[in-house]
Amino acid sequence: MEELRKKVADSAGITEEQSAIAAETVIRYLKDRVPPIIHSQLDKIFNGYTLEDSVRNQVGDLGNEVKERTEGLARDLKQAFEGAFRSKKSGEKE
């Protein structure tokens, strides 16, 4: 965001305080016109990331979340199957 403020100040010949107001206005304007899912990408872009970096990070985060949930599901299924087989074996002995 700091880089954007400096560029606006230099380009428009205004103070950094004025450029901060201008930058925030533009950011709000853009966010009002795009779906909320895009807001985090805009925030990252305005903070110096490229769109490619932003999307790559989001995909990586999503991949980690899917991995964690899948591992949890696998553990739950394993416990359920083990419990079912134990119940069946103990039922056969009786």
N, C-alpha and C positions, 0 to 999 in steps of 0.2 A: 504494500500500500504506500509505503514511503517513497518508493521509486515513482509511482504514478503521481503522487502529490508534487514531487519535484519537477516532473515533466510538465504537468499542467501549469505549475507556477512559472517555469521558464518559458513555455510556449505562449501563455497568455499575458505574461508580464505582470503577474499578480503575486501577492504575498503567499507564503506557504499556508497560512491560516485560511485565506480565501480559497486556495486550491484544495484544501482538505474538505471544505464545504462543497465545492464543485465536484470533487471526486465522489463524495458520499451521495450527492444528488444523482450522479450518473449511475452509480452502483444500485441505488434504490430503484431508479427508472428501469434498469435492465432486469433486476430481480422481479419487478412487477409484471414483466412481459414474458418471462420464461417459466417453465414448470419448476416447482420446488426442488425436484431432484437435481437440477442444474445449479442451484444456489451454491453448493459446496465447491463446485468447479470454478464458479465465478470468484468466490472468495479466495481460492488458491491462486487463480490467475492474477488477481489484484495484489496478491502478496508475493508475487515474483515467480510462481511456478508456470511452466508451460501447460497448455491443455493436455498434451501427451503425458507429461509427468502426473498431472492430476488424475487423468483417467487410469493410468497405470497403477497408481496408488489405490484408487478406489476398487479396481479389479482385484488387486492383490489382497486388500482387506476382505473383499467378498469371498475370494478363494479360501482365505484362512477361516472365515466363519463357516463356510460349507464344510471344510475339512473337520473342524471341531465338532460340528453338529453330526456329521457322518460317523465320526469316531464314537461319539456318545450313543448314537443309535446302535452301532455295532456292539458296544458293551452291553446295552440294554437287551438286545436280541440274544446275545450269548448267555446272559444270566437267565433270561426267560427259557431258552432251550435247555440249559443245564437243569433248571428247576423242574421243567416238565419231564425230562428223562429220569431225574432222581425220583420224582413222584411215581412214575411208571414202574421203575425198578423196585421201589419199596412196596408198591401194590402187588407186584408179581410174587414177592417173597411171602406174602401173607396167605 
